[in-house]
Amino acid sequence: MEFAQLLEVVGNGPVFDTGLLLAGAVDALDVRKQLSRWVKAGRLYQLRRGLYALAPPFQKVRPHPFVVANRMVRGSYVSSLSALAHHGLIPDVVPVTTSVSSGRPAIWTTPLGTYQFRHIKLEWLRGYGLQEVSPGQHAFIAKPEKALLDLIHLQHDGDAPEYLRELRLQNRDLLDVDRLEWQARQSGSPKLRRAAAFVARLASAEAMECEAL
């Protein structure tokens, strides 16, 4: 396969896997060797085994980190601090893209960023949806309430009032407190119920302060 052929096959796709190139009568070993050569030559980025992205100046679309994360681990979705920052609920810039899945925990450092995957139970893989994160690019991202609950669940002191205050939750009108408390009850986790109740109290106190102004 020539590099021009690869560019034609990949098109505007932000990332691609080896399987895209193995359709039809091709020599799989030869394709993999050629991919390895192009990585070494700086024409491609290898994100993990079997997953690649075009390197500048050949890439037509800059891959969004959330799209890359979804492709790194199938069945995962972006959550925790990454999703909270995306929704505008925390003021911090989050350098590592954090996702959750039912698979093993893992972390990859790639030319396109660092990607962390945390484990949660299969039955807890809900409360997320597909969103457009960049023109033509879509990713599965936790909804605000689920992102916060995932963070609390994964953080060993996530229900501590001090920790919840340190998050500096903002734009709380984007957070459905009733849904947050309902999801916490559905989880059966005392830790999540305590945290959700505290966040609800914070939101209520903030609302009262606004009314008093």
Biotite code that builds the C-alpha atoms (Angstrom):
import biotite.structure as struc

atoms = struc.array([
    struc.Atom([0.000, 0.000, 0.000], chain_id="A", res_id=1, res_name="MET", atom_name="CA", element="C"),
    struc.Atom([1.213, 3.466, -0.907], chain_id="A", res_id=2, res_name="GLU", atom_name="CA", element="C"),
    struc.Atom([0.788, 6.383, 1.509], chain_id="A", res_id=3, res_name="PHE", atom_name="CA", element="C"),
    struc.Atom([-1.439, 8.160, -1.026], chain_id="A", res_id=4, res_name="ALA", atom_name="CA", element="C"),
    struc.Atom([-3.765, 5.149, -0.917], chain_id="A", res_id=5, res_name="GLN", atom_name="CA", element="C"),
    struc.Atom([-3.869, 5.325, 2.867], chain_id="A", res_id=6, res_name="LEU", atom_name="CA", element="C"),
    struc.Atom([-4.845, 9.000, 2.743], chain_id="A", res_id=7, res_name="LEU", atom_name="CA", element="C"),
    struc.Atom([-7.649, 8.156, 0.339], chain_id="A", res_id=8, res_name="GLU", atom_name="CA", element="C"),
    struc.Atom([-8.946, 5.334, 2.521], chain_id="A", res_id=9, res_name="VAL", atom_name="CA", element="C"),
    struc.Atom([-8.761, 7.292, 5.782], chain_id="A", res_id=10, res_name="VAL", atom_name="CA", element="C"),
    struc.Atom([-10.268, 10.455, 4.309], chain_id="A", res_id=11, res_name="GLY", atom_name="CA", element="C"),
    struc.Atom([-11.453, 12.864, 6.988], chain_id="A", res_id=12, res_name="ASN", atom_name="CA", element="C"),
    struc.Atom([-11.577, 10.239, 9.718], chain_id="A", res_id=13, res_name="GLY", atom_name="CA", element="C"),
    struc.Atom([-9.892, 11.525, 12.895], chain_id="A", res_id=14, res_name="PRO", atom_name="CA", element="C"),
    struc.Atom([-8.564, 8.061, 13.813], chain_id="A", res_id=15, res_name="VAL", atom_name="CA", element="C"),
    struc.Atom([-8.566, 4.669, 12.126], chain_id="A", res_id=16, res_name="PHE", atom_name="CA", element="C"),
    struc.Atom([-7.842, 1.079, 13.024], chain_id="A", res_id=17, res_name="ASP", atom_name="CA", element="C"),
    struc.Atom([-5.932, -1.588, 11.155], chain_id="A", res_id=18, res_name="THR", atom_name="CA", element="C"),
    struc.Atom([-9.125, -3.411, 10.220], chain_id="A", res_id=19, res_name="GLY", atom_name="CA", element="C"),
    struc.Atom([-10.064, -0.548, 7.895], chain_id="A", res_id=20, res_name="LEU", atom_name="CA", element="C"),
    struc.Atom([-7.054, -1.397, 5.737], chain_id="A", res_id=21, res_name="LEU", atom_name="CA", element="C"),
    struc.Atom([-7.401, -5.170, 5.737], chain_id="A", res_id=22, res_name="LEU", atom_name="CA", element="C"),
    struc.Atom([-10.581, -5.456, 3.678], chain_id="A", res_id=23, res_name="ALA", atom_name="CA", element="C"),
    struc.Atom([-10.206, -7.323, 0.413], chain_id="A", res_id=24, res_name="GLY", atom_name="CA", element="C"),
    struc.Atom([-7.209, -9.136, -1.000], chain_id="A", res_id=25, res_name="ALA", atom_name="CA", element="C"),
    struc.Atom([-4.380, -7.548, 0.943], chain_id="A", res_id=26, res_name="VAL", atom_name="CA", element="C"),
    struc.Atom([-1.363, -8.931, 2.740], chain_id="A", res_id=27, res_name="ASP", atom_name="CA", element="C"),
    struc.Atom([-2.043, -8.242, 6.427], chain_id="A", res_id=28, res_name="ALA", atom_name="CA", element="C"),
    struc.Atom([1.602, -8.639, 7.389], chain_id="A", res_id=29, res_name="LEU", atom_name="CA", element="C"),
    struc.Atom([2.695, -6.209, 4.691], chain_id="A", res_id=30, res_name="ASP", atom_name="CA", element="C"),
    struc.Atom([0.091, -3.637, 5.799], chain_id="A", res_id=31, res_name="VAL", atom_name="CA", element="C"),
    struc.Atom([1.257, -3.824, 9.411], chain_id="A", res_id=32, res_name="ARG", atom_name="CA", element="C"),
    struc.Atom([4.906, -3.475, 8.384], chain_id="A", res_id=33, res_name="LYS", atom_name="CA", element="C"),
    struc.Atom([4.066, -0.437, 6.273], chain_id="A", res_id=34, res_name="GLN", atom_name="CA", element="C"),
    struc.Atom([2.138, 1.152, 9.142], chain_id="A", res_id=35, res_name="LEU", atom_name="CA", element="C"),
    struc.Atom([5.163, 0.622, 11.387], chain_id="A", res_id=36, res_name="SER", atom_name="CA", element="C"),
    struc.Atom([7.405, 2.338, 8.821], chain_id="A", res_id=37, res_name="ARG", atom_name="CA", element="C"),
    struc.Atom([5.071, 5.331, 8.558], chain_id="A", res_id=38, res_name="TRP", atom_name="CA", element="C"),
    struc.Atom([4.963, 5.665, 12.342], chain_id="A", res_id=39, res_name="VAL", atom_name="CA", element="C"),
    struc.Atom([8.754, 5.693, 12.475], chain_id="A", res_id=40, res_name="LYS", atom_name="CA", element="C"),
    struc.Atom([8.839, 8.253, 9.655], chain_id="A", res_id=41, res_name="ALA", atom_name="CA", element="C"),
    struc.Atom([6.498, 10.562, 11.600], chain_id="A", res_id=42, res_name="GLY", atom_name="CA", element="C"),
    struc.Atom([3.638, 10.278, 9.122], chain_id="A", res_id=43, res_name="ARG", atom_name="CA", element="C"),
    struc.Atom([1.354, 8.444, 11.544], chain_id="A", res_id=44, res_name="LEU", atom_name="CA", element="C"),
    struc.Atom([0.710, 8.408, 15.287], chain_id="A", res_id=45, res_name="TYR", atom_name="CA", element="C"),
    struc.Atom([0.180, 5.024, 16.897], chain_id="A", res_id=46, res_name="GLN", atom_name="CA", element="C"),
    struc.Atom([-2.274, 5.543, 19.758], chain_id="A", res_id=47, res_name="LEU", atom_name="CA", element="C"),
    struc.Atom([-2.421, 1.941, 20.883], chain_id="A", res_id=48, res_name="ARG", atom_name="CA", element="C"),
    struc.Atom([-2.046, -1.411, 19.160], chain_id="A", res_id=49, res_name="ARG", atom_name="CA", element="C"),
    struc.Atom([-4.112, -1.318, 15.982], chain_id="A", res_id=50, res_name="GLY", atom_name="CA", element="C"),
    struc.Atom([-5.271, 2.305, 16.367], chain_id="A", res_id=51, res_name="LEU", atom_name="CA", element="C"),
    struc.Atom([-3.689, 5.178, 14.446], chain_id="A", res_id=52, res_name="TYR", atom_name="CA", element="C"),
    struc.Atom([-4.105, 8.825, 13.484], chain_id="A", res_id=53, res_name="ALA", atom_name="CA", element="C"),
    struc.Atom([-2.524, 10.808, 10.688], chain_id="A", res_id=54, res_name="LEU", atom_name="CA", element="C"),
    struc.Atom([0.233, 13.154, 11.830], chain_id="A", res_id=55, res_name="ALA", atom_name="CA", element="C"),
    struc.Atom([0.532, 16.764, 10.621], chain_id="A", res_id=56, res_name="PRO", atom_name="CA", element="C"),
    struc.Atom([0.643, 17.929, 7.915], chain_id="A", res_id=57, res_name="PRO", atom_name="CA", element="C"),
    struc.Atom([-1.308, 14.957, 6.575], chain_id="A", res_id=58, res_name="PHE", atom_name="CA", element="C"),
    struc.Atom([-4.239, 15.022, 8.985], chain_id="A", res_id=59, res_name="GLN", atom_name="CA", element="C"),
    struc.Atom([-7.250, 16.822, 7.599], chain_id="A", res_id=60, res_name="LYS", atom_name="CA", element="C"),
    struc.Atom([-9.067, 16.877, 10.958], chain_id="A", res_id=61, res_name="VAL", atom_name="CA", element="C"),
    struc.Atom([-7.554, 17.349, 14.404], chain_id="A", res_id=62, res_name="ARG", atom_name="CA", element="C"),
    struc.Atom([-8.869, 14.393, 16.429], chain_id="A", res_id=63, res_name="PRO", atom_name="CA", element="C"),
    struc.Atom([-10.861, 15.533, 19.459], chain_id="A", res_id=64, res_name="HIS", atom_name="CA", element="C"),
    struc.Atom([-9.518, 13.933, 22.675], chain_id="A", res_id=65, res_name="PRO", atom_name="CA", element="C"),
    struc.Atom([-12.951, 12.551, 23.577], chain_id="A", res_id=66, res_name="PHE", atom_name="CA", element="C"),
    struc.Atom([-13.273, 10.836, 20.190], chain_id="A", res_id=67, res_name="VAL", atom_name="CA", element="C"),
    struc.Atom([-9.833, 9.311, 20.634], chain_id="A", res_id=68, res_name="VAL", atom_name="CA", element="C"),
    struc.Atom([-10.781, 8.131, 24.141], chain_id="A", res_id=69, res_name="ALA", atom_name="CA", element="C"),
    struc.Atom([-13.919, 6.395, 22.880], chain_id="A", res_id=70, res_name="ASN", atom_name="CA", element="C"),
    struc.Atom([-11.891, 4.581, 20.242], chain_id="A", res_id=71, res_name="ARG", atom_name="CA", element="C"),
    struc.Atom([-9.088, 3.645, 22.610], chain_id="A", res_id=72, res_name="MET", atom_name="CA", element="C"),
    struc.Atom([-11.443, 1.470, 24.663], chain_id="A", res_id=73, res_name="VAL", atom_name="CA", element="C"),
    struc.Atom([-14.679, 0.327, 23.073], chain_id="A", res_id=74, res_name="ARG", atom_name="CA", element="C"),
    struc.Atom([-17.699, 0.594, 25.345], chain_id="A", res_id=75, res_name="GLY", atom_name="CA", element="C"),
    struc.Atom([-16.174, 3.421, 27.386], chain_id="A", res_id=76, res_name="SER", atom_name="CA", element="C"),
    struc.Atom([-17.451, 6.955, 27.860], chain_id="A", res_id=77, res_name="TYR", atom_name="CA", element="C"),
    struc.Atom([-15.773, 10.165, 28.998], chain_id="A", res_id=78, res_name="VAL", atom_name="CA", element="C"),
    struc.Atom([-16.626, 11.015, 32.596], chain_id="A", res_id=79, res_name="SER", atom_name="CA", element="C"),
    struc.Atom([-15.336, 12.359, 35.910], chain_id="A", res_id=80, res_name="SER", atom_name="CA", element="C"),
    struc.Atom([-13.373, 15.639, 35.823], chain_id="A", res_id=81, res_name="LEU", atom_name="CA", element="C"),
    struc.Atom([-13.075, 15.567, 32.021], chain_id="A", res_id=82, res_name="SER", atom_name="CA", element="C"),
    struc.Atom([-16.838, 15.520, 31.525], chain_id="A", res_id=83, res_name="ALA", atom_name="CA", element="C"),
    struc.Atom([-17.446, 18.054, 34.304], chain_id="A", res_id=84, res_name="LEU", atom_name="CA", element="C"),
    struc.Atom([-15.013, 20.480, 32.651], chain_id="A", res_id=85, res_name="ALA", atom_name="CA", element="C"),
    struc.Atom([-16.632, 19.848, 29.261], chain_id="A", res_id=86, res_name="HIS", atom_name="CA", element="C"),
    struc.Atom([-20.052, 20.728, 30.699], chain_id="A", res_id=87, res_name="HIS", atom_name="CA", element="C"),
    struc.Atom([-18.635, 23.888, 32.318], chain_id="A", res_id=88, res_name="GLY", atom_name="CA", element="C"),
    struc.Atom([-19.308, 22.680, 35.862], chain_id="A", res_id=89, res_name="LEU", atom_name="CA", element="C"),
    struc.Atom([-15.741, 23.158, 37.116], chain_id="A", res_id=90, res_name="ILE", atom_name="CA", element="C"),
    struc.Atom([-13.333, 25.984, 36.269], chain_id="A", res_id=91, res_name="PRO", atom_name="CA", element="C"),
    struc.Atom([-10.223, 23.837, 35.909], chain_id="A", res_id=92, res_name="ASP", atom_name="CA", element="C"),
    struc.Atom([-8.474, 22.781, 32.718], chain_id="A", res_id=93, res_name="VAL", atom_name="CA", element="C"),
    struc.Atom([-8.149, 18.989, 32.846], chain_id="A", res_id=94, res_name="VAL", atom_name="CA", element="C"),
    struc.Atom([-4.975, 17.768, 31.089], chain_id="A", res_id=95, res_name="PRO", atom_name="CA", element="C"),
    struc.Atom([-5.820, 14.047, 31.217], chain_id="A", res_id=96, res_name="VAL", atom_name="CA", element="C"),
    struc.Atom([-8.910, 12.671, 29.486], chain_id="A", res_id=97, res_name="THR", atom_name="CA", element="C"),
    struc.Atom([-10.616, 10.321, 31.933], chain_id="A", res_id=98, res_name="THR", atom_name="CA", element="C"),
    struc.Atom([-13.122, 7.695, 30.849], chain_id="A", res_id=99, res_name="SER", atom_name="CA", element="C"),
    struc.Atom([-14.864, 4.798, 32.555], chain_id="A", res_id=100, res_name="VAL", atom_name="CA", element="C"),
    struc.Atom([-15.558, 1.282, 31.337], chain_id="A", res_id=101, res_name="SER", atom_name="CA", element="C"),
    struc.Atom([-16.204, -2.183, 32.708], chain_id="A", res_id=102, res_name="SER", atom_name="CA", element="C"),
    struc.Atom([-12.720, -3.254, 31.612], chain_id="A", res_id=103, res_name="GLY", atom_name="CA", element="C"),
    struc.Atom([-9.388, -3.108, 33.372], chain_id="A", res_id=104, res_name="ARG", atom_name="CA", element="C"),
    struc.Atom([-7.961, 0.239, 34.477], chain_id="A", res_id=105, res_name="PRO", atom_name="CA", element="C"),
    struc.Atom([-5.387, 1.571, 32.030], chain_id="A", res_id=106, res_name="ALA", atom_name="CA", element="C"),
    struc.Atom([-3.525, 4.710, 31.082], chain_id="A", res_id=107, res_name="ILE", atom_name="CA", element="C"),
    struc.Atom([-1.960, 5.590, 27.739], chain_id="A", res_id=108, res_name="TRP", atom_name="CA", element="C"),
    struc.Atom([0.289, 8.525, 26.939], chain_id="A", res_id=109, res_name="THR", atom_name="CA", element="C"),
    struc.Atom([0.116, 9.269, 23.217], chain_id="A", res_id=110, res_name="THR", atom_name="CA", element="C"),
    struc.Atom([1.144, 12.079, 20.851], chain_id="A", res_id=111, res_name="PRO", atom_name="CA", element="C"),
    struc.Atom([-2.480, 13.231, 21.062], chain_id="A", res_id=112, res_name="LEU", atom_name="CA", element="C"),
    struc.Atom([-2.631, 13.368, 24.859], chain_id="A", res_id=113, res_name="GLY", atom_name="CA", element="C"),
    struc.Atom([-2.900, 11.179, 27.929], chain_id="A", res_id=114, res_name="THR", atom_name="CA", element="C"),
    struc.Atom([-5.915, 8.911, 28.367], chain_id="A", res_id=115, res_name="TYR", atom_name="CA", element="C"),
    struc.Atom([-6.951, 7.293, 31.619], chain_id="A", res_id=116, res_name="GLN", atom_name="CA", element="C"),
    struc.Atom([-9.573, 4.568, 31.947], chain_id="A", res_id=117, res_name="PHE", atom_name="CA", element="C"),
    struc.Atom([-11.168, 3.738, 35.281], chain_id="A", res_id=118, res_name="ARG", atom_name="CA", element="C"),
    struc.Atom([-13.170, 0.621, 36.077], chain_id="A", res_id=119, res_name="HIS", atom_name="CA", element="C"),
    struc.Atom([-16.794, 0.683, 37.168], chain_id="A", res_id=120, res_name="ILE", atom_name="CA", element="C"),
    struc.Atom([-19.324, -2.136, 37.361], chain_id="A", res_id=121, res_name="LYS", atom_name="CA", element="C"),
    struc.Atom([-21.136, -3.058, 34.168], chain_id="A", res_id=122, res_name="LEU", atom_name="CA", element="C"),
    struc.Atom([-24.528, -2.152, 35.621], chain_id="A", res_id=123, res_name="GLU", atom_name="CA", element="C"),
    struc.Atom([-23.253, 1.358, 36.400], chain_id="A", res_id=124, res_name="TRP", atom_name="CA", element="C"),
    struc.Atom([-22.474, 2.067, 32.720], chain_id="A", res_id=125, res_name="LEU", atom_name="CA", element="C"),
    struc.Atom([-25.378, 4.435, 32.134], chain_id="A", res_id=126, res_name="ARG", atom_name="CA", element="C"),
    struc.Atom([-26.215, 8.127, 32.278], chain_id="A", res_id=127, res_name="GLY", atom_name="CA", element="C"),
    struc.Atom([-24.230, 9.111, 29.189], chain_id="A", res_id=128, res_name="TYR", atom_name="CA", element="C"),
    struc.Atom([-25.022, 10.141, 25.633], chain_id="A", res_id=129, res_name="GLY", atom_name="CA", element="C"),
    struc.Atom([-23.546, 10.910, 22.238], chain_id="A", res_id=130, res_name="LEU", atom_name="CA", element="C"),
    struc.Atom([-22.590, 14.563, 21.765], chain_id="A", res_id=131, res_name="GLN", atom_name="CA", element="C"),
    struc.Atom([-20.964, 16.542, 18.999], chain_id="A", res_id=132, res_name="GLU", atom_name="CA", element="C"),
    struc.Atom([-17.617, 17.706, 20.393], chain_id="A", res_id=133, res_name="VAL", atom_name="CA", element="C"),
    struc.Atom([-16.209, 19.189, 17.197], chain_id="A", res_id=134, res_name="SER", atom_name="CA", element="C"),
    struc.Atom([-17.691, 19.679, 13.720], chain_id="A", res_id=135, res_name="PRO", atom_name="CA", element="C"),
    struc.Atom([-18.369, 16.184, 12.408], chain_id="A", res_id=136, res_name="GLY", atom_name="CA", element="C"),
    struc.Atom([-16.943, 14.479, 15.512], chain_id="A", res_id=137, res_name="GLN", atom_name="CA", element="C"),
    struc.Atom([-19.121, 12.835, 18.159], chain_id="A", res_id=138, res_name="HIS", atom_name="CA", element="C"),
    struc.Atom([-18.252, 11.149, 21.447], chain_id="A", res_id=139, res_name="ALA", atom_name="CA", element="C"),
    struc.Atom([-20.012, 9.373, 24.297], chain_id="A", res_id=140, res_name="PHE", atom_name="CA", element="C"),
    struc.Atom([-19.871, 11.626, 27.373], chain_id="A", res_id=141, res_name="ILE", atom_name="CA", element="C"),
    struc.Atom([-21.396, 11.303, 30.835], chain_id="A", res_id=142, res_name="ALA", atom_name="CA", element="C"),
    struc.Atom([-24.236, 13.683, 31.568], chain_id="A", res_id=143, res_name="LYS", atom_name="CA", element="C"),
    struc.Atom([-23.412, 16.228, 34.296], chain_id="A", res_id=144, res_name="PRO", atom_name="CA", element="C"),
    struc.Atom([-25.039, 14.276, 37.151], chain_id="A", res_id=145, res_name="GLU", atom_name="CA", element="C"),
    struc.Atom([-23.426, 10.977, 36.166], chain_id="A", res_id=146, res_name="LYS", atom_name="CA", element="C"),
    struc.Atom([-20.012, 12.580, 35.664], chain_id="A", res_id=147, res_name="ALA", atom_name="CA", element="C"),
    struc.Atom([-20.145, 13.931, 39.216], chain_id="A", res_id=148, res_name="LEU", atom_name="CA", element="C"),
    struc.Atom([-21.313, 10.626, 40.679], chain_id="A", res_id=149, res_name="LEU", atom_name="CA", element="C"),
    struc.Atom([-18.603, 8.699, 38.797], chain_id="A", res_id=150, res_name="ASP", atom_name="CA", element="C"),
    struc.Atom([-15.991, 11.074, 40.183], chain_id="A", res_id=151, res_name="LEU", atom_name="CA", element="C"),
    struc.Atom([-17.292, 10.711, 43.732], chain_id="A", res_id=152, res_name="ILE", atom_name="CA", element="C"),
    struc.Atom([-17.418, 6.935, 43.393], chain_id="A", res_id=153, res_name="HIS", atom_name="CA", element="C"),
    struc.Atom([-13.837, 6.693, 42.106], chain_id="A", res_id=154, res_name="LEU", atom_name="CA", element="C"),
    struc.Atom([-12.343, 9.206, 44.555], chain_id="A", res_id=155, res_name="GLN", atom_name="CA", element="C"),
    struc.Atom([-11.606, 7.574, 47.913], chain_id="A", res_id=156, res_name="HIS", atom_name="CA", element="C"),
    struc.Atom([-12.762, 10.698, 49.805], chain_id="A", res_id=157, res_name="ASP", atom_name="CA", element="C"),
    struc.Atom([-15.230, 11.784, 47.159], chain_id="A", res_id=158, res_name="GLY", atom_name="CA", element="C"),
    struc.Atom([-18.092, 12.274, 49.602], chain_id="A", res_id=159, res_name="ASP", atom_name="CA", element="C"),
    struc.Atom([-16.083, 14.472, 51.985], chain_id="A", res_id=160, res_name="ALA", atom_name="CA", element="C"),
    struc.Atom([-17.527, 18.015, 52.219], chain_id="A", res_id=161, res_name="PRO", atom_name="CA", element="C"),
    struc.Atom([-14.013, 19.450, 51.917], chain_id="A", res_id=162, res_name="GLU", atom_name="CA", element="C"),
    struc.Atom([-13.417, 17.601, 48.647], chain_id="A", res_id=163, res_name="TYR", atom_name="CA", element="C"),
    struc.Atom([-16.796, 18.585, 47.206], chain_id="A", res_id=164, res_name="LEU", atom_name="CA", element="C"),
    struc.Atom([-16.162, 22.236, 48.073], chain_id="A", res_id=165, res_name="ARG", atom_name="CA", element="C"),
    struc.Atom([-12.715, 22.076, 46.473], chain_id="A", res_id=166, res_name="GLU", atom_name="CA", element="C"),
    struc.Atom([-14.340, 21.117, 43.162], chain_id="A", res_id=167, res_name="LEU", atom_name="CA", element="C"),
    struc.Atom([-15.706, 24.680, 43.011], chain_id="A", res_id=168, res_name="ARG", atom_name="CA", element="C"),
    struc.Atom([-18.826, 23.582, 41.172], chain_id="A", res_id=169, res_name="LEU", atom_name="CA", element="C"),
    struc.Atom([-20.129, 26.385, 38.982], chain_id="A", res_id=170, res_name="GLN", atom_name="CA", element="C"),
    struc.Atom([-23.033, 26.908, 36.579], chain_id="A", res_id=171, res_name="ASN", atom_name="CA", element="C"),
    struc.Atom([-25.097, 24.767, 38.913], chain_id="A", res_id=172, res_name="ARG", atom_name="CA", element="C"),
    struc.Atom([-28.216, 25.486, 36.905], chain_id="A", res_id=173, res_name="ASP", atom_name="CA", element="C"),
    struc.Atom([-26.777, 22.923, 34.463], chain_id="A", res_id=174, res_name="LEU", atom_name="CA", element="C"),
    struc.Atom([-26.843, 20.295, 37.212], chain_id="A", res_id=175, res_name="LEU", atom_name="CA", element="C"),
    struc.Atom([-30.224, 18.657, 37.877], chain_id="A", res_id=176, res_name="ASP", atom_name="CA", element="C"),
    struc.Atom([-30.041, 18.127, 41.635], chain_id="A", res_id=177, res_name="VAL", atom_name="CA", element="C"),
    struc.Atom([-33.214, 16.018, 41.723], chain_id="A", res_id=178, res_name="ASP", atom_name="CA", element="C"),
    struc.Atom([-31.780, 13.694, 39.082], chain_id="A", res_id=179, res_name="ARG", atom_name="CA", element="C"),
    struc.Atom([-28.458, 13.609, 40.948], chain_id="A", res_id=180, res_name="LEU", atom_name="CA", element="C"),
    struc.Atom([-30.137, 12.471, 44.158], chain_id="A", res_id=181, res_name="GLU", atom_name="CA", element="C"),
    struc.Atom([-32.342, 9.977, 42.314], chain_id="A", res_id=182, res_name="TRP", atom_name="CA", element="C"),
    struc.Atom([-29.342, 8.395, 40.575], chain_id="A", res_id=183, res_name="GLN", atom_name="CA", element="C"),
    struc.Atom([-27.474, 8.267, 43.882], chain_id="A", res_id=184, res_name="ALA", atom_name="CA", element="C"),
    struc.Atom([-30.414, 6.419, 45.479], chain_id="A", res_id=185, res_name="ARG", atom_name="CA", element="C"),
    struc.Atom([-30.617, 4.042, 42.535], chain_id="A", res_id=186, res_name="GLN", atom_name="CA", element="C"),
    struc.Atom([-26.950, 3.158, 42.961], chain_id="A", res_id=187, res_name="SER", atom_name="CA", element="C"),
    struc.Atom([-27.554, 1.765, 46.448], chain_id="A", res_id=188, res_name="GLY", atom_name="CA", element="C"),
    struc.Atom([-24.329, 3.454, 47.581], chain_id="A", res_id=189, res_name="SER", atom_name="CA", element="C"),
    struc.Atom([-24.447, 5.307, 50.933], chain_id="A", res_id=190, res_name="PRO", atom_name="CA", element="C"),
    struc.Atom([-21.358, 7.226, 49.812], chain_id="A", res_id=191, res_name="LYS", atom_name="CA", element="C"),
    struc.Atom([-23.113, 8.569, 46.716], chain_id="A", res_id=192, res_name="LEU", atom_name="CA", element="C"),
    struc.Atom([-26.282, 9.376, 48.645], chain_id="A", res_id=193, res_name="ARG", atom_name="CA", element="C"),
    struc.Atom([-24.295, 11.385, 51.220], chain_id="A", res_id=194, res_name="ARG", atom_name="CA", element="C"),
    struc.Atom([-22.453, 13.294, 48.517], chain_id="A", res_id=195, res_name="ALA", atom_name="CA", element="C"),
    struc.Atom([-25.582, 14.017, 46.491], chain_id="A", res_id=196, res_name="ALA", atom_name="CA", element="C"),
    struc.Atom([-27.383, 15.296, 49.590], chain_id="A", res_id=197, res_name="ALA", atom_name="CA", element="C"),
    struc.Atom([-24.470, 17.615, 50.376], chain_id="A", res_id=198, res_name="PHE", atom_name="CA", element="C"),
    struc.Atom([-24.371, 18.975, 46.817], chain_id="A", res_id=199, res_name="VAL", atom_name="CA", element="C"),
    struc.Atom([-28.123, 19.553, 47.026], chain_id="A", res_id=200, res_name="ALA", atom_name="CA", element="C"),
    struc.Atom([-27.645, 21.550, 50.239], chain_id="A", res_id=201, res_name="ARG", atom_name="CA", element="C"),
    struc.Atom([-24.902, 23.621, 48.607], chain_id="A", res_id=202, res_name="LEU", atom_name="CA", element="C"),
    struc.Atom([-27.164, 24.342, 45.641], chain_id="A", res_id=203, res_name="ALA", atom_name="CA", element="C"),
    struc.Atom([-30.048, 25.285, 47.923], chain_id="A", res_id=204, res_name="SER", atom_name="CA", element="C"),
    struc.Atom([-27.877, 27.625, 50.004], chain_id="A", res_id=205, res_name="ALA", atom_name="CA", element="C"),
    struc.Atom([-26.532, 29.248, 46.850], chain_id="A", res_id=206, res_name="GLU", atom_name="CA", element="C"),
    struc.Atom([-30.073, 29.751, 45.526], chain_id="A", res_id=207, res_name="ALA", atom_name="CA", element="C"),
    struc.Atom([-31.133, 31.405, 48.771], chain_id="A", res_id=208, res_name="MET", atom_name="CA", element="C"),
    struc.Atom([-28.145, 33.749, 48.640], chain_id="A", res_id=209, res_name="GLU", atom_name="CA", element="C"),
    struc.Atom([-29.040, 34.760, 45.094], chain_id="A", res_id=210, res_name="CYS", atom_name="CA", element="C"),
    struc.Atom([-32.629, 35.471, 46.107], chain_id="A", res_id=211, res_name="GLU", atom_name="CA", element="C"),
    struc.Atom([-31.428, 37.635, 48.989], chain_id="A", res_id=212, res_name="ALA", atom_name="CA", element="C"),
    struc.Atom([-29.391, 39.895, 46.671], chain_id="A", res_id=213, res_name="LEU", atom_name="CA", element="C"),
])
